[in-house]
Amino acid sequence: MTDLPIVRIATRESPLAMWQARFVAQKLTDAGYDTRLVPLVSGGDVDQHPIDGSRSVGLFTKRIQQALIEDEADVAVHSLKDLPTEPDERFTLAAVPTRETVSDSLVSPQRYDVDTLPKASVVGTGSRRRMAQLKALRNDLDIRPIRGNVQTRLSKLNSGEFDAILLAEAGIRRLEMNDLPRQTIELSQMLPAPGQGALGIEVRAGDTATLDAVSKLDDPNSRLCVTAERTILSQLHGGCLAPIAVLATIVDDRVNVHARVLSHDGRQCLNETGELDSPDAKSTIQLATNIANRLIESGAREMIEQERSSNL
């Protein structure tokens, strides 16, 4: 035991969310803090309808943010790709720990890859981004929406409802599903969602004691990369519902950014890239803003609005 206050960690109750919360708890324990998990049910966990343009962003984040506001918890652990990009002065993004893999995987009993999937295969995904990119690669597939946590989606696959499903490889690894039959999709074929594979750890604004504890978990390169990705998403006014894919990487002190905007059927696809030596937060944000502006000049916002309005 320590003399420090117990750090209460709010999390959704899904197995993956609980893994993420326990990961953060262990890191804080290793740093000398006592922790307690506060499991909560979010609107996204209860509502199993497909996510579309009529649904608000932040479906999985609002309940655990509310726990901070109401002093039920001190820390909120999010999958960063689910966290809205609009600033909220009530919270501080205290840490982005070292990122997991950003790749998507195609899961099927036969270990199909994108090229070997039989014609007209039924493929499940809850992501417009994955759906649009897969349609751009294989317009002969029958791609259908799927909801639920990883276990629920796998049960639908195993029951024969789908021939294959798309999942984030990071979640598979975190749940230690190492034997799951799958093929990782090349990043040249499918770029990730902004923030995919990263955790976002929030605290109440002004809670300096908790901020001091949690900020020790921050990985500067991971934060810089997701800052670039989320800046592009914000500039495009995309939210989590538009077919937008972005990947930023840092190699040898050089940041590379690739952004992609698609129509839902994959027939229209805009790509922009950029790179920068010795990046810092300010220069990285400027690079991302420039990339977003080039996409906007090419018609990205019109594509996004068209996709959103078509699903209202």
Disulfide bonds with the S-S distance in Angstrom:
none
